């Protein structure tokens, strides 16, 4: 295991903003992208953190991601809207979609926003947290580039498209935050293993010949494996229906991935915000969330289990630790990011 180097989250955020601004991204959009990436690193979702920056900048230089694009929103009904990302970053487009959905939900109880012509928006949980901060429940869907076979198939067709949702906690409980891929593991974890020179666990992926592999490079040439067999495959198709087919964005294998310089991503997202007090009072909702949390974490433990966690709790605990001690990166990752800084003539990443 490579030695890690700790970086303060403030320094990571400032570094990403400087790279993006030097690449033509507006200050406000650069701040949103940096927030989403740094939140992923803080929560231990390193596959979706600031190490994504070199691939994003490569897409800007290749002309397949518009650094200067500004997302726009069109109201369809009082509770439905669509955001057009105009081939800009997915982060500000998704953030605009969620803020629009929460505004609608605060008045009408629910807000539904579709996003078209977007790009990778990082870790879905950061958009869920935006809703939680506004006191809302939420659903966050997206589609993504082909990586997963449909059940019974052998070629890449569906994306490893995350399913995320959340709800505010009670007085004595953490919020509920679910963010999961329909595959055994997120594809970003394969890229992370490749960057770090690590093997991947058996059962994550097959190589191009359909054989199980522990080599991340070979896994990226092959396919990811769906969780639960046909169940994971069906969930990936569901993400395509709601995020791609419905929005007018790419679908059925048409999305271009964040590491692919061949063309625009044309990713679609589907975002819903819901007031938690539509059927019970907010006070009762919070009391019921406290009961749910307590019953989950205090459940009888299986043999060998020391602690039971609520969905999202491990990531929240990791964030508390990394806010205090810094975010760990390996030297190769820091070198790759500093190479981008040198190209753009901005200060290198400060390390602890």
DRENGUKE-547077 format. One record per atom (N, C-alpha, C): residue in three letters; x, y, z. Coordinates in pm, whole numbers, padded with zeros to 5 digits, always signed. Example, Ala and Ser with C-alpha at 12.3 -4.5 7.8 and 13.67 -1.06 7.14 Angstrom:
ALA+01319-00569+00780ALA+01230-00450+00780ALA+01320-00330+00780SER+01285-00225+00708SER+01367-00106+00714SER+01290+00003+00787
//
This chain:
UNK+00084-00119+00000UNK+00000+00000+00000UNK+00089+00125+00000UNK+00065+00215-00094UNK+00146+00335-00106UNK+00123+00428+00013UNK+00229+00501+00051UNK+00218+00598+00159UNK+00127+00713+00117UNK+00042+00759+00206UNK-00049+00868+00174UNK+00003+00999+00232UNK-00035+01106+00165UNK+00002+01242+00205UNK-00126+01319+00231UNK-00134+01385+00346UNK-00257+01454+00385UNK-00262+01596+00329UNK-00382+01636+00284UNK-00405+01770+00230UNK-00528+01829+00299UNK-00518+01953+00344UNK-00633+02020+00405UNK-00743+02039+00300UNK-00868+02019+00342UNK-00976+02031+00244UNK-00985+02171+00185UNK-00950+02273+00265UNK-00953+02410+00212UNK-00851+02426+00100UNK-00733+02363+00116UNK-00630+02373+00014UNK-00672+02297-00112UNK-00736+02182-00095UNK-00784+02105-00209UNK-00888+02186-00288UNK-00979+02250-00216UNK-01083+02331-00279UNK-01021+02448-00356UNK-00931+02518-00292UNK-00867+02633-00356UNK-00789+02592-00480UNK-00723+02477-00473UNK-00644+02426-00585UNK-00734+02396-00705UNK-00845+02327-00681UNK-00936+02292-00791UNK-00994+02418-00853UNK-01034+02513-00771UNK-01089+02639-00823UNK-00987+02708-00914UNK-00861+02712-00872UNK-00758+02780-00951UNK-00738+02712-01086UNK-00737+02579-01088UNK-00722+02505-01214UNK-00838+02533-01309UNK-00959+02530-01254UNK-01077+02548-01338UNK-01087+02691-01390UNK-01062+02787-01306UNK-01068+02927-01351UNK-00964+02952-01460UNK-00845+02894-01444UNK-00741+02910-01545UNK-00778+02840-01676UNK-00876+02750-01670UNK-00922+02677-01789UNK-01046+02739-01850UNK-01089+02854-01797UNK-01202+02925-01854UNK-01334+02907-01785UNK-01336+02834-01673UNK-01460+02812-01598UNK-01486+02935-01511UNK-01612+02979-01502UNK-01645+03094-01418UNK-01615+03064-01272UNK-01593+03169-01194UNK-01560+03151-01053UNK-01671+03077-00979UNK-01797+03110-01009UNK-01908+03047-00939UNK-01918+02899-00974UNK-01904+02866-01101UNK-01910+02725-01141UNK-01789+02647-01090UNK-01673+02711-01091UNK-01552+02645-01039UNK-01570+02610-00892UNK-01634+02700-00817UNK-01658+02674-00675UNK-01752+02556-00653UNK-01853+02544-00740UNK-01949+02433-00727UNK-01882+02300-00761UNK-01802+02298-00869UNK-01731+02175-00905UNK-01635+02135-00792UNK-01561+02232-00741UNK-01466+02203-00633UNK-01538+02150-00510UNK-01653+02208-00478UNK-01729+02162-00362UNK-01767+02016-00376UNK-01820+01979-00495UNK-01863+01841-00516UNK-01748+01743-00509UNK-01633+01779-00567UNK-01518+01690-00567UNK-01456+01676-00428UNK-01443+01787-00358UNK-01382+01782-00224UNK-01474+01709-00126UNK-01605+01728-00139UNK-01698+01655-00052UNK-01681+01504-00071UNK-01659+01461-00195UNK-01639+01318-00219UNK-01513+01269-00147UNK-01405+01344-00157UNK-01282+01306-00088UNK-01300+01306+00063UNK-01371+01404+00115UNK-01393+01411+00259UNK-01473+01290+00307UNK-01568+01244+00228UNK-01653+01133+00268UNK-01589+00997+00238UNK-01467+00998+00185UNK-01400+00871+00157UNK-01436+00811+00024UNK-01509+00886-00059UNK-01544+00838-00193UNK-01435+00889-00288UNK-01313+00838-00267UNK-01195+00889-00337UNK-01203+00871-00488UNK-01283+00777-00534UNK-01297+00753-00678UNK-01365+00870-00749UNK-01430+00958-00672UNK-01504+01070-00731UNK-01455+01205-00679UNK-01331+01208-00630UNK-01276+01329-00572UNK-01196+01412-00671UNK-01102+01492-00618UNK-01031+01588-00703UNK-00936+01521-00802UNK-00914+01390-00786UNK-00834+01319-00885UNK-00904+01308-01020UNK-01030+01348-01024UNK-01102+01351-01152UNK-01060+01471-01237UNK-00997+01570-01176UNK-00966+01695-01245UNK-00884+01676-01373UNK-00777+01595-01375UNK-00703+01580-01502UNK-00789+01534-01618UNK-00884+01443-01592UNK-00970+01397-01701UNK-01065+01507-01747UNK-01115+01587-01653UNK-01204+01698-01690UNK-01128+01800-01775UNK-01006+01834-01733UNK-00928+01934-01806UNK-00890+01882-01945UNK-00864+01751-01955UNK-00834+01693-02086UNK-00953+01708-02179UNK-01073+01693-02126UNK-01193+01708-02210UNK-01213+01854-02252UNK-01179+01947-02164UNK-01187+02088-02202UNK-01089+02117-02315UNK-00965+02069-02300UNK-00863+02095-02402UNK-00900+02030-02536UNK-00969+01916-02529UNK-01010+01846-02651UNK-01132+01910-02717UNK-01194+02006-02649UNK-01310+02074-02704UNK-01439+01997-02695UNK-01444+01894-02607UNK-01566+01814-02595UNK-01643+01845-02467UNK-01592+01937-02386UNK-01662+01988-02268UNK-01645+02140-02270UNK-01756+02212-02264UNK-01753+02358-02274UNK-01732+02421-02136UNK-01611+02470-02113UNK-01577+02528-01983UNK-01660+02651-01951UNK-01700+02725-02053UNK-01769+02852-02033UNK-01922+02838-02030UNK-01973+02718-02051UNK-02118+02699-02058UNK-02185+02733-01925UNK-02303+02790-01934UNK-02385+02821-01817UNK-02518+02750-01831UNK-02553+02670-01733UNK-02679+02596-01737UNK-02797+02692-01730UNK-02904+02657-01802UNK-03027+02737-01800UNK-03144+02649-01761UNK-03247+02710-01703UNK-03362+02633-01656UNK-03490+02683-01722UNK-03576+02591-01762UNK-03705+02623-01822UNK-03815+02557-01740UNK-03913+02636-01695UNK-04023+02581-01617UNK-04126+02517-01711UNK-04163+02394-01680UNK-04260+02320-01760UNK-04399+02332-01698UNK-04407+02310-01567UNK-04527+02332-01486UNK-04479+02394-01355UNK-04569+02432-01265UNK-04522+02487-01137UNK-04436+02391-01054UNK-04441+02260-01087UNK-04362+02164-01009UNK-04265+02084-01095UNK-04252+02120-01223UNK-04163+02048-01314UNK-04082+02148-01395UNK-03952+02120-01407UNK-03865+02207-01487UNK-03759+02122-01556UNK-03695+02182-01654UNK-03581+02116-01718UNK-03462+02211-01723UNK-03346+02158-01689UNK-03220+02231-01697UNK-03144+02181-01819UNK-03093+02275-01897UNK-03005+02242-02010UNK-02864+02281-01969UNK-02775+02183-01962UNK-02638+02210-01919UNK-02553+02266-02033UNK-02602+02259-02155UNK-02530+02312-02272UNK-02388+02255-02284UNK-02372+02129-02248UNK-02243+02060-02253UNK-02139+02120-02158UNK-02187+02181-02050UNK-02097+02228-01946UNK-02082+02124-01837UNK-02016+02161-01730UNK-01996+02069-01618UNK-02130+02024-01561UNK-02136+01897-01520UNK-02258+01845-01460UNK-02284+01899-01321UNK-02180+01938-01250UNK-02196+01984-01112UNK-02287+02107-01100UNK-02259+02218-01169UNK-02349+02333-01157UNK-02487+02307-01215UNK-02495+02222-01318UNK-02627+02189-01375UNK-02710+02112-01274UNK-02650+02015-01206UNK-02722+01937-01105UNK-02757+02022-00985UNK-02666+02111-00947UNK-02693+02199-00833UNK-02809+02293-00863UNK-02812+02348-00986UNK-02924+02433-01027UNK-03053+02354-01029UNK-03046+02229-01075UNK-03165+02145-01077UNK-03219+02121-00936UNK-03129+02091-00843UNK-03175+02065-00706UNK-03228+02191-00639UNK-03163+02305-00660UNK-03214+02428-00600UNK-03350+02464-00657UNK-03370+02436-00787UNK-03501+02460-00849UNK-03605+02365-00791UNK-03568+02238-00776UNK-03661+02139-00722UNK-03699+02170-00578UNK-03603+02211-00496UNK-03633+02243-00356UNK-03719+02369-00346UNK-03696+02465-00434UNK-03780+02586-00434UNK-03924+02550-00466UNK-03943+02466-00568UNK-04079+02423-00604UNK-04142+02343-00490UNK-04063+02253-00431UNK-04116+02168-00324UNK-04155+02249-00201UNK-04083+02357-00173UNK-04115+02438-00055UNK-04253+02500-00065UNK-04299+02522-00190UNK-04432+02581-00212UNK-04538+02474-00239UNK-04505+02377-00323UNK-04605+02281-00371UNK-04587+02140-00316UNK-04483+02119-00237UNK-04463+01988-00175UNK-04368+01897-00250UNK-04355+01919-00382UNK-04265+01837-00463UNK-04213+01920-00579UNK-04091+01890-00620UNK-04032+01953-00737UNK-03956+01847-00815UNK-03975+01845-00947UNK-03911+01744-01033UNK-03839+01817-01145UNK-03710+01790-01158UNK-03630+01858-01260UNK-03548+01756-01338UNK-03559+01764-01470UNK-03479+01682-01560UNK-03363+01767-01612UNK-03248+01704-01630UNK-03129+01774-01682UNK-03085+01707-01811UNK-03060+01787-01915UNK-03015+01732-02044UNK-02881+01793-02085UNK-02813+01724-02175UNK-02688+01770-02235UNK-02585+01808-02128UNK-02571+01718-02031UNK-02482+01744-01918UNK-02356+01659-01927UNK-02278+01660-01821UNK-02158+01580-01809UNK-02154+01518-01670UNK-02048+01446-01642UNK-02031+01379-01512UNK-02050+01479-01398UNK-02130+01441-01297UNK-02151+01534-01186UNK-02092+01483-01055UNK-02000+01387-01064UNK-01930+01342-00944UNK-02013+01249-00859UNK-01992+01258-00729UNK-02061+01176-00630UNK-02205+01225-00612UNK-02301+01137-00634UNK-02442+01177-00624UNK-02479+01228-00485UNK-02412+01176-00383UNK-02449+01212-00245UNK-02436+01361-00217UNK-02346+01430-00288UNK-02332+01573-00257UNK-02456+01652-00300UNK-02526+01603-00405UNK-02649+01669-00448UNK-02763+01633-00352UNK-02765+01509-00304UNK-02861+01469-00201UNK-02843+01556-00076UNK-02720+01581-00039UNK-02692+01662+00080UNK-02741+01806+00062UNK-02739+01855-00061UNK-02793+01988-00088UNK-02941+01992-00050UNK-03013+01885-00084UNK-03155+01878-00047UNK-03172+01864+00103UNK-03091+01779+00166UNK-03101+01760+00311UNK-03077+01893+00383UNK-02981+01971+00335UNK-02952+02102+00396UNK-03070+02196+00384UNK-03152+02175+00281UNK-03273+02256+00262UNK-03393+02196+00334UNK-03370+02088+00411UNK-03477+02023+00484UNK-03566+01936+00399UNK-03514+01887+00286UNK-03596+01811+00192UNK-03550+01667+00178UNK-03643+01580+00144UNK-03612+01447+00096UNK-03580+01459-00053UNK-03510+01360-00110UNK-03474+01373-00251UNK-03447+01240-00317UNK-03457+01242-00450UNK-03412+01134-00537UNK-03316+01195-00638UNK-03203+01130-00662UNK-03106+01179-00759UNK-03063+01062-00847UNK-03097+01068-00975UNK-03060+00966-01071UNK-02972+01029-01179UNK-02888+00948-01242UNK-02813+00991-01360UNK-02784+00868-01445UNK-02763+00888-01575UNK-02710+00778-01654UNK-02562+00804-01679UNK-02494+00710-01743UNK-02350+00723-01762UNK-02305+00637-01879UNK-02176+00644-01908UNK-02122+00576-02026UNK-02126+00424-02011UNK-02128+00351-02122UNK-02140+00204-02117UNK-02025+00139-02040UNK-02060+00051-01950UNK-01961-00023-01872UNK-02015-00157-01826UNK-02146-00172-01833UNK-02214-00287-01773UNK-02292-00362-01880UNK-02284-00495-01884UNK-02369-00568-01978UNK-02511-00580-01923UNK-02608-00588-02010UNK-02743-00623-01964UNK-02738-00771-01925UNK-02830-00813-01841UNK-02828-00951-01793UNK-02846-01047-01911UNK-02750-01136-01925UNK-02750-01229-02036UNK-02662-01185-02151UNK-02619-01058-02150UNK-02531-01008-02255UNK-02386-01016-02213UNK-02294-00977-02305UNK-02152-00982-02273UNK-02078-00854-02309UNK-02147-00759-02374UNK-02079-00635-02414UNK-02129-00517-02330UNK-02046-00412-02324UNK-02083-00291-02251UNK-02202-00224-02319UNK-02304-00195-02243UNK-02420-00123-02296UNK-02473-00021-02197UNK-02500-00062-02074UNK-02556+00029-01975UNK-02444+00090-01891UNK-02474+00204-01831UNK-02376+00270-01745UNK-02381+00216-01604UNK-02272+00237-01531UNK-02272+00211-01387UNK-02328+00338-01323UNK-02458+00353-01336UNK-02527+00479-01306UNK-02582+00479-01164UNK-02534+00568-01079UNK-02570+00564-00936UNK-02716+00598-00909UNK-02766+00535-00805UNK-02900+00561-00753UNK-02880+00626-00617UNK-02935+00744-00597UNK-02915+00813-00470UNK-03047+00872-00420UNK-03060+00876-00289UNK-03176+00939-00227UNK-03139+00977-00084UNK-03221+01062-00024UNK-03189+01105+00111UNK-03308+01164+00182UNK-03292+01180+00314UNK-03396+01240+00397UNK-03329+01301+00521UNK-03381+01413+00569UNK-03325+01472+00691UNK-03340+01377+00809UNK-03247+01385+00902UNK-03257+01305+01023UNK-03344+01374+01127UNK-03351+01312+01244UNK-03427+01370+01354UNK-03336+01449+01445UNK-03382+01471+01568UNK-03302+01547+01665UNK-03180+01467+01709UNK-03194+01335+01712UNK-03087+01250+01764UNK-03037+01149+01662UNK-03055+01178+01535UNK-03012+01082+01432UNK-02948+01155+01315UNK-02862+01084+01244UNK-02800+01138+01124UNK-02899+01130+01007UNK-02880+01212+00905UNK-02968+01201+00789UNK-02949+01068+00718UNK-03051+01025+00648UNK-03044+00905+00564UNK-02989+00946+00429UNK-02875+00890+00388UNK-02817+00922+00258UNK-02772+00791+00191UNK-02841+00755+00083UNK-02806+00636+00007UNK-02747+00679-00127UNK-02632+00625-00162UNK-02568+00654-00291UNK-02497+00526-00333UNK-02554+00456-00430UNK-02496+00327-00467UNK-02502+00305-00618UNK-02406+00227-00667UNK-02403+00190-00807UNK-02479+00059-00826UNK-02535+00034-00945UNK-02603-00093-00970UNK-02505-00206-01003UNK-02377-00177-00996UNK-02273-00279-01017UNK-02217-00320-00882UNK-02135-00423-00882UNK-02071-00467-00757UNK-01987-00355-00699UNK-01923-00275-00786UNK-01843-00161-00743UNK-01856-00051-00847UNK-01837+00073-00806UNK-01840+00185-00899UNK-01720+00179-00993UNK-01739+00219-01118UNK-01629+00212-01215UNK-01515+00305-01175UNK-01549+00414-01105UNK-01445+00506-01060UNK-01344+00439-00969UNK-01387+00333-00899UNK-01294+00262-00811UNK-01191+00184-00893UNK-01229+00144-01015UNK-01134+00077-01104UNK-01026+00177-01147UNK-01071+00298-01186UNK-00976+00402-01225UNK-00885+00439-01108UNK-00941+00445-00988UNK-00861+00476-00869UNK-00753+00370-00849UNK-00790+00242-00860UNK-00693+00133-00844UNK-00584+00142-00950UNK-00622+00178-01071UNK-00523+00192-01179UNK-00425+00304-01148UNK-00477+00419-01101UNK-00390+00532-01065UNK-00291+00493-00956UNK-00339+00413-00861UNK-00258+00381-00744UNK-00177+00253-00760UNK-00185+00191-00877UNK-00109+00069-00900UNK-00154-00047-00814UNK-00285-00052-00785UNK-00340-00156-00698UNK-00423-00256-00778UNK-00439-00376-00725UNK-00530-00474-00782UNK-00672-00444-00737UNK-00769-00497-00810UNK-00909-00487-00769UNK-00953-00624-00717UNK-01053-00627-00628UNK-01101-00756-00576UNK-01164-00842-00686UNK-01156-00971-00668UNK-01224-01062-00759UNK-01375-01039-00749UNK-01444-01058-00859UNK-01589-01042-00859UNK-01636-00904-00898UNK-01542-00810-00923UNK-01579-00675-00963UNK-01602-00664-01114UNK-01516-00730-01192UNK-01520-00706-01336UNK-01465-00826-01413UNK-01494-00826-01544UNK-01440-00925-01637UNK-01353-00853-01739UNK-01251-00922-01792UNK-01168-00862-01896UNK-01239-00875-02032UNK-01172-00834-02137UNK-01235-00833-02270UNK-01268-00972-02321UNK-01207-01074-02260UNK-01236-01212-02299UNK-01344-01276-02211UNK-01400-01197-02119UNK-01504-01248-02031UNK-01453-01326-01912UNK-01324-01306-01880UNK-01265-01376-01766UNK-01255-01282-01647UNK-01274-01336-01528UNK-01260-01257-01405UNK-01118-01204-01395UNK-01102-01079-01356UNK-00970-01018-01350UNK-00953-00934-01225UNK-00829-00926-01177UNK-00791-00837-01068UNK-00709-00718-01119UNK-00687-00714-01250UNK-00608-00608-01312UNK-00702-00494-01355UNK-00689-00374-01296UNK-00781-00265-01332UNK-00775-00226-01479UNK-00655-00233-01540UNK-00642-00199-01681UNK-00722-00296-01768UNK-00715-00424-01735UNK-00791-00524-01810UNK-00941-00511-01783UNK-00975-00474-01660UNK-01116-00456-01625UNK-01179-00344-01707UNK-01102-00236-01730UNK-01155-00124-01806UNK-01174-00158-01954UNK-01107-00263-02000UNK-01127-00310-02138UNK-01248-00404-02147UNK-01290-00454-02032UNK-01400-00550-02029UNK-01528-00488-01977UNK-01592-00556-01883UNK-01721-00509-01830UNK-01721-00517-01679UNK-01798-00425-01618UNK-01827-00435-01475UNK-01933-00542-01455UNK-01941-00596-01335UNK-02042-00697-01307UNK-02158-00634-01228UNK-02281-00660-01269UNK-02396-00603-01197UNK-02414-00670-01061UNK-02457-00592-00963UNK-02486-00651-00833UNK-02618-00728-00844UNK-02625-00841-00779UNK-02749-00918-00779UNK-02793-00966-00916UNK-02698-00979-01009UNK-02732-01033-01140UNK-02835-00949-01214UNK-02952-01006-01248UNK-03052-00932-01326UNK-03106-00809-01252UNK-03098-00807-01119UNK-03148-00692-01043UNK-03063-00568-01071UNK-02932-00584-01066UNK-02844-00471-01095UNK-02857-00425-01237UNK-02872-00519-01329UNK-02891-00484-01470UNK-03019-00403-01489UNK-03127-00444-01425UNK-03254-00373-01437UNK-03247-00233-01379UNK-03175-00218-01267UNK-03158-00085-01207UNK-03082+00008-01301UNK-02980-00044-01369UNK-02905+00037-01465UNK-02995+00082-01580UNK-03083-00006-01626UNK-03178+00031-01732UNK-03275+00136-01681UNK-03318+00121-01556UNK-03409+00221-01496UNK-03345+00360-01497UNK-03215+00368-01464UNK-03146+00497-01466UNK-03147+00557-01605UNK-03135+00473-01707UNK-03136+00521-01845UNK-03274+00572-01885UNK-03379+00504-01838UNK-03516+00548-01870UNK-03543+00687-01812UNK-03516+00703-01684UNK-03549+00829-01617UNK-03452+00942-01651UNK-03325+00908-01670UNK-03224+01012-01690UNK-03197+01042-01837UNK-03197+00939-01922UNK-03163+00958-02062UNK-03282+00968-02153UNK-03365+00865-02156UNK-03480+00863-02246UNK-03572+00982-02218UNK-03605+01004-02093UNK-03702+01107-02056UNK-03651+01249-02079UNK-03520+01271-02060UNK-03465+01406-02065UNK-03438+01455-02206UNK-03419+01362-02299UNK-03377+01401-02433UNK-03226+01394-02450UNK-03158+01338-02351UNK-03013+01319-02359UNK-02981+01182-02419UNK-02853+01149-02423UNK-02811+01021-02478UNK-02859+00906-02389UNK-02878+00788-02450UNK-02922+00670-02376UNK-02882+00546-02455UNK-02907+00429-02399UNK-02881+00301-02467UNK-02738+00290-02519UNK-02643+00329-02432UNK-02502+00318-02469UNK-02446+00440-02538UNK-02526+00547-02552UNK-02481+00665-02626UNK-02406+00769-02546UNK-02401+00756-02413UNK-02331+00853-02330UNK-02179+00836-02347UNK-02108+00949-02357UNK-01962+00947-02364UNK-01906+00969-02224UNK-01812+00888-02183UNK-01761+00891-02048UNK-01663+01003-02021UNK-01636+01032-01893UNK-01548+01143-01855UNK-01401+01121-01890UNK-01362+00998-01926UNK-01225+00972-01967UNK-01212+00957-02119UNK-01322+00979-02189UNK-01327+00961-02334UNK-01328+01098-02402UNK-01232+01122-02490UNK-01220+01253-02555UNK-01284+01256-02693UNK-01367+01157-02724UNK-01422+01147-02859UNK-01541+01239-02886UNK-01607+01288-02781UNK-01723+01373-02804UNK-01788+01417-02675UNK-01889+01505-02683UNK-01961+01551-02564UNK-02024+01436-02487UNK-02038+01454-02356UNK-02095+01348-02273UNK-02241+01322-02299UNK-02319+01431-02311UNK-02464+01423-02331UNK-02530+01336-02224UNK-02491+01359-02099UNK-02545+01286-01985UNK-02679+01346-01944UNK-02768+01262-01894UNK-02896+01309-01841UNK-02907+01281-01692UNK-02975+01369-01620UNK-02999+01351-01477UNK-03149+01365-01449UNK-03192+01310-01337UNK-03333+01317-01293UNK-03332+01347-01144UNK-03389+01459-01105UNK-03378+01507-00967UNK-03515+01544-00912UNK-03545+01494-00793UNK-03673+01520-00727UNK-03648+01566-00583UNK-03717+01670-00541UNK-03716+01714-00402UNK-03858+01703-00346UNK-03869+01658-00222UNK-03999+01632-00160UNK-04000+01688-00018UNK-04104+01762+00017UNK-04118+01809+00156UNK-04147+01689+00247UNK-04076+01678+00358UNK-04097+01561+00444UNK-04223+01567+00530UNK-04290+01682+00532UNK-04408+01695+00617UNK-04538+01701+00537UNK-04542+01627+00427UNK-04664+01624+00346UNK-04776+01543+00411UNK-04741+01443+00489UNK-04841+01351+00544UNK-04841+01346+00697UNK-04732+01383+00757UNK-04724+01398+00903UNK-04654+01531+00929UNK-04665+01583+01050UNK-04598+01709+01083UNK-04447+01690+01077UNK-04375+01800+01061UNK-04229+01792+01056UNK-04174+01737+01188UNK-04236+01776+01297UNK-04191+01725+01427UNK-04209+01574+01436UNK-04323+01525+01389UNK-04346+01380+01391UNK-04252+01308+01296UNK-04228+01368+01180UNK-04134+01307+01085UNK-03997+01288+01150UNK-03949+01392+01216UNK-03817+01384+01279UNK-03817+01282+01392UNK-03924+01274+01467UNK-03933+01174+01574UNK-03930+01033+01516UNK-03999+01014+01405UNK-04004+00883+01341UNK-03868+00845+01281UNK-03795+00946+01229UNK-03660+00919+01179UNK-03567+00880+01295UNK-03586+00942+01410UNK-03506+00904+01528UNK-03531+00758+01565UNK-03659+00719+01562UNK-03694+00580+01595UNK-03632+00484+01495UNK-03644+00518+01366UNK-03587+00432+01262UNK-03436+00418+01279UNK-03370+00530+01299UNK-03224+00527+01317UNK-03184+00439+01435UNK-03252+00459+01546UNK-03217+00384+01667UNK-03239+00235+01648UNK-03350+00199+01585UNK-03380+00056+01565UNK-03281-00008+01468UNK-03234+00068+01371UNK-03136+00014+01276UNK-03002-00008+01345UNK-02949+00096+01407UNK-02812+00086+01461UNK-02806+00001+01588UNK-02921-00019+01654UNK-02922-00100+01776UNK-02976-00240+01750UNK-02987-00278+01623UNK-03033-00414+01589UNK-02936-00519+01644UNK-02989-00637+01669UNK-02903-00747+01713UNK-02796-00773+01606UNK-02673-00783+01648UNK-02561-00795+01555UNK-02533-00940+01519UNK-02500-00961+01393UNK-02457-01093+01348UNK-02319-01123+01404UNK-02280-01249+01398UNK-02150-01290+01450UNK-02038-01212+01382UNK-01947-01159+01462UNK-01832-01087+01410UNK-01856-00941+01379UNK-01979-00892+01394UNK-02011-00753+01364UNK-01998-00670+01491UNK-01917-00563+01485UNK-01897-00478+01601UNK-01996-00363+01607UNK-02038-00314+01490UNK-02126-00197+01487UNK-02211-00199+01362UNK-02336-00156+01375UNK-02427-00143+01261UNK-02442+00006+01230UNK-02430+00038+01103UNK-02435+00178+01061UNK-02562+00208+00981UNK-02610+00330+00992UNK-02720+00381+00911UNK-02663+00417+00774UNK-02740+00405+00665UNK-02688+00441+00534UNK-02633+00584+00532UNK-02508+00597+00487UNK-02442+00727+00482UNK-02362+00760+00606UNK-02378+00682+00712UNK-02313+00715+00839UNK-02162+00695+00835UNK-02116+00589+00771UNK-01971+00566+00762UNK-01905+00683+00690UNK-01966+00729+00583UNK-01911+00842+00508UNK-01910+00969+00593UNK-02013+00988+00673UNK-02017+01107+00760UNK-01908+01101+00867UNK-01883+00983+00920UNK-01777+00968+01019UNK-01640+00990+00954UNK-01623+00941+00831UNK-01498+00964+00758UNK-01477+01113+00735UNK-01585+01183+00700UNK-01575+01327+00677UNK-01530+01400+00804UNK-01585+01362+00918UNK-01546+01426+01044UNK-01397+01407+01070UNK-01347+01288+01040UNK-01205+01259+01062UNK-01118+01337+00964UNK-01158+01343+00837UNK-01076+01409+00736UNK-01083+01561+00745UNK-01194+01614+00796UNK-01198+01758+00821UNK-01093+01797+00924UNK-01068+01707+01014UNK-00970+01734+01121UNK-00827+01701+01077UNK-00808+01586+01011UNK-00673+01536+00984UNK-00627+01556+00840UNK-00715+01597+00751UNK-00679+01615+00612UNK-00720+01497+00526UNK-00718+01518+00394UNK-00757+01416+00296UNK-00631+01343+00249UNK-00632+01208+00250UNK-00513+01134+00207UNK-00508+01111+00056UNK-00394+01143-00004UNK-00367+01112-00145UNK-00232+01042-00152UNK-00208+00969-00261UNK-00076+00909-00282UNK+00005+01004-00371UNK+00137+00986-00371UNK+00225+01080-00441UNK+00195+01086-00590UNK+00166+00972-00652UNK+00137+00972-00796UNK+00015+01058-00827UNK-00084+01056-00739UNK-00204+01138-00760UNK-00170+01286-00750UNK-00091+01321-00649UNK-00051+01461-00632UNK+00033+01507-00750UNK+00123+01420-00797UNK+00207+01454-00912UNK+00122+01480-01036UNK+00019+01397-01057UNK-00068+01413-01174UNK-00143+01545-01168UNK-00189+01580-01049UNK-00262+01707-01035UNK-00168+01827-01048UNK-00048+01815-00993UNK+00048+01925-01004UNK+00096+01943-01147UNK+00097+01836-01226UNK+00131+01849-01368UNK+00030+01939-01439UNK-00097+01929-01399UNK-00200+02017-01455UNK-00176+02161-01411UNK-00135+02180-01287UNK-00106+02314-01237UNK+00009+02377-01315UNK+00111+02297-01345UNK+00225+02349-01421UNK+00184+02389-01562UNK+00096+02310-01624UNK+00049+02343-01759UNK-00025+02477-01759UNK-00102+02499-01654UNK-00187+02618-01647UNK-00120+02734-01574UNK+00001+02710-01525UNK+00079+02813-01455UNK+00005+02869-01335UNK-00049+02777-01254UNK-00111+02814-01126UNK-00035+02745-01015UNK-00048+02791-00889UNK+00027+02731-00779UNK-00006+02583-00763UNK+00094+02505-00724UNK+00077+02363-00701UNK-00005+02339-00575UNK-00053+02215-00562UNK-00134+02176-00446UNK-00049+02179-00320UNK-00099+02248-00218UNK-00030+02253-00089UNK-00059+02125-00014UNK+00044+02066+00045UNK+00026+01944+00124UNK+00065+01973+00268UNK+00010+01894+00358UNK+00033+01915+00501UNK+00178+01881+00536
//
